[in-house]
Amino acid sequence: MVHYLDVPVSRRLIQVACAVVWCLLAAGPVFGFAALKTVWLHEGVYSDRCTPEENFAGVVCSTRELRINFIFTCASVVTNFAGVFVGLILDKFGPRLCQYFGGVLIFIGAIMLAFADSVLLLDLYVWGYIVLAIGGPFVYISSFHLSNAFPEYSGLILAVLTGAFDSSTAVYLVYRLIYNESEGRFHPKAFFLLYCVVPVFIIGATWAVMPAESYKDGGSLGRFLDEDEFGGEEEYEFAGTGAQSIDGVAIDTRTSGGMNDITISSTSTSSANSANEITPATVLNERSALLTKKTDGKDVYEYNAQEMKKLKISGVWGALHGRTVLQQISTPWFVLLCMFTVVMMVRINYFVASVRSQYDFIFGNAGVARVINEFFDIALPVGGIVTVPIAGYLLDNTSMTTALAVLLAMGTSMGILGNFASLTAAYTGIVIFVIHRSLFYTAVSDYSAKVFGFETFGQVYGLISTISGLFNFTQSGFDHITHRVLNRDPRPVNIGLVTLSTAIGTVFVWYVAKQSKKLKRSALEFEAEQATALRMPGYTSSVY
């Protein structure tokens, strides 16, 4: 892994800028489906699913609605399902290969959608959208490590990347506006052929400036575990004056000349690859810069102090750093995050796919539903931009418990407001939704990085995405229930989902709050053990 101080500031800025650009254009445009759906309906896609009478009257029959929604269901499923493969490649081969894969897949998907109306043997609307959707996670997830390019602003960088991801839904909105202004002359084929410029940029920028390896996160010495984790209490034994032993590695922290001399020697015969061990190599890699480097006129020690101060604010940083993937995913830290993510992503994608039909039923007025849908199309990308400073501040300056509690409150509020036939409730609910969506994706990635660490980030985050993707198939089932069983009434499904997400979210917040207190207490005890005894001013020894 690459240490951020080994890379010039200008190059790191260019890397972050490139990632923001391609996340804005390619990470999640598939979630702007509502705008593209309008164009496709106008172009007559799947019109053969309705009767001639329905087509003549301009009515979108349920069969056609379900089929075109199925495109988005498949895309949202594979977007998340691809996460585990992205994670494995990211952890094993680094971010650059992921970005190459993403660029190639996005190029192929755009070509397939450009010629979807010309191919009859294969439904390229479904398959092209799926391939395009798979490419997004490759360029998006592989960019998260750039938050460590500037550790002091890691939360803000994650918020910017996530904001770009959310705002990428504007790609189809902009296209729809141009399509409407051109009265349909800017055909989808021309748009998707033009869009091929984006994957070409991704591949070129990756080759030119992006690092082959991920930026490393903070050091492992801040790892404190409570006695309930992994069957035992973490022990810290002093190996002598000014020395201590952590997981089989003796670390001498005696001061000399005002600078901490860090001497490391193995005190264990266990394997250096043990999941519970901080190896000498790990400690040296994380702390060697303290003794040798200066940058921007500051000691690296000062940079580390700033970074550690920010990370401690979260209350969860380092909770499972240094553990194997299997150990991490067997804890409530992972299980509760996964359950909460699954339910919230089903809620989010169900609403994105059916926002217009939901408000059509609730208000009983297709015109009002169309206006609300147009507001939603604009609010979705704008919300991604507006949320950047909010998410950055929340994740960099408050605890993870606070951030999750805010998410829970917003998720419950928007779920309740979406069931009333009130324009005020509808618009307020949408505003909360677009901010919550962006904050949710940022918080999940930030939580994963702080709790699990970047050594296993790709696999853990990818597994969460994959499990969420599998459960997103239920979105299609909810569509069928809404249209076939509930006579297009979305409220029972909405109420059921918001109740479930609130229950899981409450348990999740409670657990994180409880563990954060334990981690903080363990950290204070550890720091107290390391403290050097100092004489009080004016102290004089007495000789009797």
N, C-alpha and C positions, 0 to 999 in steps of 0.2 A: 504494500500500500504506500501511497505517496504522502509525505508530510507537507502541509501547506507552505511551510517556510522554505521548502526547497524549490518552490516555483515563484517566479517574479509576480508582483502584484498585478502588473498590467496584463500578463497572460491569464491570470486567474479571473480578472474582470472580463476579458474577452470570452473565456470559457463559459462563465455564468451568463453573459449576454447572449451567446449563441444558443445555449440551452433554453433560455427564456423565449427566444424567437421561435425555435422549433416546437416548444411546448405550446406556444400561442397558435401555431399554424397546424400542428399535426398530432398533439397528444390526445385530444379528446373531441375532435369535431363531430364524431359519431353521436355524441350526446346532444348535439344541436339538431337532432332528428326532426323535431316539431316543425322547424322552418323548411327543411328539405322535403318533408312529407307533403307540405302544401304544394310545392313545385311538382312533385311526382303525381299527386292527385290531379293537378291541372293538366299534366301531360298524359293522363289516362292510364297510368300504371295500375294494373290489375282490374281495369274496368270490366273485363270479361267475367269477373266474379259476380257482377250484379246483373239484374235483368235489364233489357233495353229500356223499359219504362222508367226504371230507377235512374239509369244513366241520362235519359232525356230530361228528367226532372231535376237533375243535378244533385241527387241524393247519394250519399256514401253509405251503401248498405253495410250491414254488420259483417258479412262475409269478407268484403273488401277491406273494411276497417281492421278486422282481426288479422288478415293476411299481411297488410302493410305494417301493422304493429309488430308482427312476428319478425320482421327484418330487424327492428330495434331490439327485440328480446334476444335474438341470437347474437347480435353485436354486443350487447351489454354483458351477456354470459361469457362469450369468448374473451372480451376485454379483460375480465377479471380472471377467467380460467387460465389465460396466458401468463398470469403473474408468476406461477410456480416455475415455469420454464424460463422466464426472464430472470427470476431469482437465481436459479441454478447456474445459468450461463454467466450472470453478473458476478456471482461469488467465485466461480471457477476460472473464468477467462477475462473478467474485467468489463468496464462499461463500453469500451470502444467497439467490441464485437457486437454487443447489443444494439448499439446505434446503427451499425452497418445493416444488421438484420432488419431493424425498424424501417430504415430508408428503403430497402428493397421491397419489403412487404407493402408499404404505403404506395410505392410506385405501381406495383402489380394490381393492388386494389383499385387505384384510380383508373387504370386502363380498363379493368373489368367493368366498372360502373359506366365508363364512357361509352362502351359498346353493349350495354345491357339490353337495350331495346332492339338490337340487331341479331341477337343470338336466341334461338328458340329451344335448343336442346337442353340448355342449362339455365336455371334462374340466376343470372348474374347479379340481379339486384340483391339477393340474399348473400350469395357467395362473395361478391365484390365488397359488400359492406362488412362482411365478416373478416376478410383479409385486411381491409383498411383498419378495422377495429383491433386486430391482433398487433398491427404495427405500432399503434399508439403506446401501449405499455412498454415496448422495447425502448422507445426514445424518452419516455417519461420517467419510469422507475430508475433507469440507468443514470438519470440526472440528479437524483437525490443526494448522492455523495458530495456534490458540489457545495452543499451547505457547510461542509467542513473546510472549504477553500478559505472561508472567513469565519472561523468558529464563533467569534463574538456576536456575529449576526446570523447564526445558523437558522434561527426561527424565522427571521425576516426573509432569508433566501428561500427557505421552504415555502413560505407564504407567497413569495413572488412566483415561484415555479408552479405552485398549485393555482394561484390566480391566473397565470397564463394558461394552465390546463382548462380551468373553468371558462375563461374567455375564448378559448378555441371554439366554443359552440357558436361564436359569432361568424365563423367562416361560412356556414350555410345561411345564416341570417343575411349577411352582406350579399351573398349570391342571390337569395330570394328577392331582396330589394332591387338588385340590378335586373333580375329576371322580370319583375313586375314593371319596372321603368321601361324596359325594352319590349314590353308586351309579348314576352315569350320568345323573342328572337335569340337571346343568349341561351341556347339549348344546353341541357345538362351534359351532352357530349363535349361541347366546347369548354365548359367549366372544368370538367374532370381532366381533360387533356392539358389545360392550363395549370391545373393543380399539380401536375407532375413536376413542376419546378421545385416544389417544396422538398420532396425526397432527394432530389439532386443536391439541394443546398445542405441537407442533413448529412449526406455521405461526404460531400466536399469539406464541410466544416469539421466533421469528425476526423478526417484524414489530416487536416491542416493544424488544428489547435487542441483537440481534446486529449486528455491523458489516457494512457493505456490501462492504468490502474486507478482504483478509487482512492480519494483522499481519506486518510485515517481519521478516526474520531479521537476523543480525549483518552487519556491514559487509563489503565486498568487499576491503578492504585486507589482510585476512589470507590472501589467496589465494596459495598457493605451488605451483608445478607443477614436476615433475621434467622433465629434458630429453627423456625418452621420450614425453611426452604431446604429441600434436598436432604431431609432427614437428620440434620445436625446443626450445631452452632459453629459459626466460623471462629477460629481461634487465632489470637494474635499473641505470640510469645516473644519475650525479649531475649535476644541472643547475647546480650551483654550491654554494657553501658552505651547508650546511643544507638543500639542495634535492635532489630526486630525480625521476626520470621513470619512471612505471609505465604500460606499454602506451600511450604517447603522451600521457600527462597529467603535467604537471610539478606536483609537490607540494612546496611550501616548508614545512618543519617547523622553521624557526628559532625559538628560544625568545625570548620577550620578557616580562619581568616575571613569570617563573615559570610562564607559560602557553604552550602550543604555539600559535603563529599558523599557521593552515593556509591557504596561498594556493595556488590552483589555476589553472593555465592550460593550454590545449591546446597540445601540441607536435607534433601530428600533423595532417596534412591528410586522413587517412582518415576514413571515415564514422563518426559517433558511434554508429551502430548496429552497428559491427563486433563480432562475437561475442567477440573476444579483447581488447576495449578496456574499460577502466574510464573512463567519461565523467565530466566535471566535475560534471554533475548527480547522478550516482550517488554520488560521493564527498561532495558537499555534503549530500545527503539523509541519508547514513549518519553524518556527523560534525558537522553544523551544531549539533546539540543540545549538543555538548561546550562550545560557546562561549556559549550563551545560556540554558540552563535549569538549574534546581535542583529537586529534589523530595525530600520527606521529610527535608529538612535535609542531603542529600548532593548533591555535584556529580554531574552525569550522567556525567562522566568516571569516577567511582568505580563507577557501575553498569556502564559499559562494560568496565572493568577486571575486574570480577567475572564478567561474562558471557564475556569472552574467555578468562579463566583456565579456566573450566569447559569451554569449547569446545575449547581446546587439549588438554585431557586426552584427548579422544576419539582424537586422532592422525589424524583424517581430515577434520576440519572445513575447509570451503572448498576441497576438492580440485578440484571442477569448477564452483564458483560463477562465474557470469557467462558460461558457455558456452551455446551453443544446444542445443536438445533433441537434434538430430541428432549434434552433437559428443559429447554426454554418453552417448548410447546406443550409440555406436560404440566405447566403451572397455571394457576388462575390468572396470572398476568396475561397470558396468551388466550386462554379459553374465553374469558369474559370479553376481551377485546374483539375476538373473532365473532362471538354471538352478537354483540352490539353492532359490529360492522355489517354482518349478514342482514339483520333486520332493517337497519337504516338504508342500506343500498337497495334492498327490495322496495322500500318506501319511495326512495328518491327516483328510481328508474320507472316505477309504476306511474308516478305522477308526471314525469317528463313525457312518457309515451302517450298518456291519456288526458293531459290537462284540458284540452279543448272539449272532448266528449264529457268529461266530468262536469265542467261548468255549464255545458249545454243542458245536461239533465238537472243540475241544481237550480239554475235560473229558469229553465224551460224556455230559453230564448237563444237561438243559434247566433243572432247578431251580437248579443252581449258576450257570448262565449268566444266569438271570433276576435272581438276587441281585447278581451282578457288574454287570449292566446298570443296576440300580437305584442301586448305589453310584456308577457312572459318571455317571448323570443328576444326582446331587447334587454330585459332585466337580467337574464341568465348570464350573458357575457359581462355586462356592466357590474354585476354582483361580484364576479371574480376579481375585478380591478379594485372595487371599493373595499373588499375584504382584506386585501394585502396588508395595509397598515394595521388593521384590527387584529388579524391573525398574528402578524409579526410582534406586535406589542404583547398580546395575550400569552404567546408561547415563550417569549424571551424574558418577560418581566413578572409572570405569575406562575403559580404552581400548576402542575398537570391536573390536580384535583379541581382547581378553579376552572381550567379550560374545559374539562369534561362536564362539569356542572353547568356551564354556560351552554354547551352543546345540547345537553339533555333538556334544559329549559326551552331552548329554541325549537328543538324537535317536537316537543310536546305542544308548544304553542301553535306552530304551523299546522300540526295535525288536527287540532281542534278548530282553527279558523277556516280550514278548507271545507267544512261541512255546512256553512251557513250561506243562505241566499242573500248576501249583502256585499255590495261592491267594496265597501270599506274593509270588510273581513277578507274578501278575495285578494285585493291588492296588498293589504298588510301581510297576509299569509304568503304571498308570492315573494315579497321583499325579504321576509324572514327566511323563506326557503332558499333563495339564491345566495344569501350570506351564509346560512347554515351549511349549504352544500360545499361551498369553498372551504369554510372553516373545518368542516368534518374531514375532508380529504387531507388537509394540512395537518390536523391534529393526529390523525391515525399514523401518518408517516413520521411525524415528530415523536410521538409516543414510542413507535417501533425503534427509532434510532436511539432514543435516550434509554429505553429499558433494555433492549436486546443488543444494541451495538451494531456497528457496520460490518463486523466480521461475519455475521450471519444475517444481515439485514435483508439481502436479496431473497434468501430462502424463506425466512419468516414472513416478510411482507408479501412475498409471492404466494405463500400458502394461504394467507388470509384472503388474498384476492381470488385465488382459485376456489376456495370453499364458498366465498360470496358469489362467485360466478355460477357454481352449481345450483345454489339456492335461488339464483335469479330466474331459473326456469319456472319458478312458481309465479313469476310475474305474468307469464302467458296463461297460467291457470286462473289467476285472479281476473284477467281480462275476460276469459270465458265465463267465469262465475258472474261477473258484472253484467255482461251482455246477454247471457243465456238464462241465468237463474234469477238474477235480481232485476231484470228488465232495465238495464243500463244504470241502475242506482249504485254509485261508487261508495256511498257513505258507510255501509256495513264493513266493507273491506278496509276502508281508511280507519275507522274506529278500532277495528281489531288489531291492525298493524301498529297504530300509535299506542294502544294499551300495552302490547307486547314489548315494544321498544322502550317505553317508559319504565316498565318493570325491570327489564334487563339492565337498562342504563342506570337505574337507582342502585342496584347491587354492584355494578361496575364502579361507580363513583365511590361508594362506601368502601369497597375493597382497596382501591387506590389510595384513598385518604388514610385508611388504617395502616397500610404498608408504608406509606410515606412517612408517617410518624415514627415507625420502627426504624426505617432507614436513617432518618435524621438523628434519632437517639443513638444508634450504632455509630454513626459518623462522629458525633460529639464525643462519645466514649473513646473512639479510636484516636481522635485528635488530642484528647486529654492525655492518653497514654504516651503520645509522641512528644508532648510539650516538654521543653527543657526547663529545669528548675532555675529561677532567677532570684538573685538577692534583692531585697527591698532597698531603695535609696536610703543611705545613712546607716546601713547595717554595719556593725563592727563585731568582730568575734571577741568573746570574753574568755580570758584564760584564768582559771582558778587554780 
